[in-house]
Amino acid sequence: MKNRICGLVIAALLLIPLSLTADEGMWLVQLLEENLMRQMKAKGLALDAKEIYNEEGQSIAGAIVSLDFSCTGSMISDKGLMITNHHCAYDDIHKLSTPEKNYLEQGFFAITQKDEIPIPGKSVYFLRKVLDVTDEVRACKDSVVEARGGETAVTMRAVFSVIEKRYSAKDTTCTVSCAYMWRGLKYYLYFYEVYNDVRLVAAPPMSLAAFGGEADNWQWPQHKIDFTIYRVYSGKDGQPTEYAADNVPLKPRVTIPISTKGVDDGDFAMILGFPGRTGRYQTSYSVAQKRDITNPVSVSIRRARLDIMRKWMDADTLTRLNYADKFFGISNHEGYLAGETKCFRRFNVEGIKKAQEVQFRAWVAKDPVQRQQYGLALDNIEKSYQIQADIEKYLTYFRETLVTGSELITFANRLRPFKTALERSTIDSTLNAETTVYKNFIDYADKFYEKCDLRIEKEVLPVILRQFTANVPQKYWSPYLLQLHADHNGDAQSMADYLLSASFLPSKEKCMAYMNSRPSVSELLQDPIFLVASGISVLVFTNENKAELEALDMVRSPALFTQGMYAMNIENGIPQYPDANATMRLTYGTVGGIAPSDAVQMKSKTTDKGYWEKYDPTDFEFHVQPKTMEMLAKKDFGRWANEDGELNICFMSNNDITGGNSGSPVLNATGEIIGLAFDGNLESLAGDAYFDPEYNKCVNVDIRAVLWVLDKYAGLQYLLDEIGIFSK
């Protein structure tokens, strides 16, 4: 057995590249090293580093924006037009939609600027400057630790706040945000100019923007024309301001031109954006835990919920509208976790990580200073995962069921403020309709009952109760759940039936009548669904092995391992990029196809043919509106057709992206937009932990398909004129 394990480790070692592949990496835009630029130019880049990023703002980076640090957009006109993905705007479009004006299914196109719709709460962030504040942060941490009486009482967020306030006082025009790289090796301060008046301009119907829906998510080939256009407004002085009817379109410092030439295999492709989170420095123990414990639990429970939701959404148009956003969010994450688990196995990511850890241990052992600094880090991490294995499983069941598993559970938790107010004596014992907490609950209840299909929630409730009670030991249950379980002989359906009949929450009429009867707050808090929802705390799980984990120094050990891996790789001549953390990054690669499995070869581009191959009028995800079908049948593509008279829809490149990159512009060698990144392929879903140079692909909508929608489908020539695509 020992020899077999050694053989596996040696085999995995052989899989580690001796140098970083040219296309891997989410590189900091403020640190475009000469070597990196040389590699990009070898791929075809025709720009200099300062044309990509400079602090004067006259660079491509000056036109890239973060949409509330969840997606990326880019400025494409000198009148404030900003383009991103449709799925990034999904929540906005969903909130604006009604049964009469269902913009999700019908699309929305502003005929003039006056028709644009303001989006309350929407912000875009322009990166204006980056400062290295590593020395300041470290000095500040020492002073904060001393002031607060010890390191255990201080979080890095508290230290960052001190630095951010210091610089905010100097620069009143920007929002500042501190971020660490390599878990504290470096600290950077990011200066953002934030615009809060953002209005919807154009969004295609889901049948175009999301053709294939959940079924095609993370797949190839895809045929989604996944885009939305907003307009950013400023005050008359060009400065950021809140929404006002007389605000004017923003004149950005720089805009990105659009290429209409199309793409070919081997073409250079560069992406700038704000990728959310990766964990490329995570250990084999983390990979194994996700693969074998937490991911399968989450996937199983989410899939059960999705199946119930889909049944009622297919049966009812209003339910489909009301649940569209919820379904999209749950299914997107479920698909990701399922794909990640599969890719972890397929690419032996645990084995690759173990091989890296063998290298790390050997590197640490060869030097006394390294042994002193990093010697215990990996051992401590390994022990912590062994200690927490069962707890993480139980905690995942808890989060997926009694925390986020049901809209009714979420609704019940809106009663928590009453409990807090009662404990703090800030509310009368008898319910008073004039209190803020009462008014907030009624406002939330109105929205809940308007959007919630109780048929779905009544089917979901027994599912999550069954999952929790069957898989989490009773020592973690609340007294109420223990009694409920005993009273109903452990039958989840019986427990759910009782909760639904005894609670006032599953009926709008019952809820409003009960609240109007002014019960005592204590009586209100005895609602059975609330008792299930509120009876268990995360602390029940996290406190289980708290002392043992503290002894392993699990605050510092992961950071020491990351920093040690960084030092080892630098010593071995391997360039390093930090994990993504919603700061602006650059990734580069080339357009190309993929051989995803044995005997299968896939091309890099899709065309309108795919609509005919996938079209199914009985399946909402694969239906196409009559207007679109007519245009497809006539091949009414105008100037956006390729040399074969077809319309290119999507293309693949090998850029290294993750969540947060959605909507990022895909740029050619001269910095023109050729597409928008919107997805990864199924084979890339181990990408949080590991980038495979052969299989990781980025799925992009071809910008010519976007222009076809604006031109031929929507007839918005004024928008094409504005972005420099003039009529012919």
PyMOL commands that set and color helices and strands:
alter all, ss='L'
color gray80, all
select helices_A, chain A and resi 2-14+29-31+34-43+49-52+60-63+86-96+103-106+113-115+134-148+151-153+156-170+206-209+213-216+284-315+317-346+349-365+368-374+377-403+407-423+436-451+454-471+474-476+479-487+492-502+508-516+521-524+528-534+539-542+546-551+557-571+609-614+620-622+626-634+638-640+682-684+703-713+717-722
alter helices_A, ss='H'
color red, helices_A
select strands_A, chain A and resi 27-28+64-67+71-75+81-84+108-109+117-118+124-132+175-181+186-195+197-203+228-234+248-249+268-273+585-590+594-597+600-602+605-607+648-653+665-667+673-680+698-702
alter strands_A, ss='S'
color yellow, strands_A
deselect
rebuild
show_as cartoon
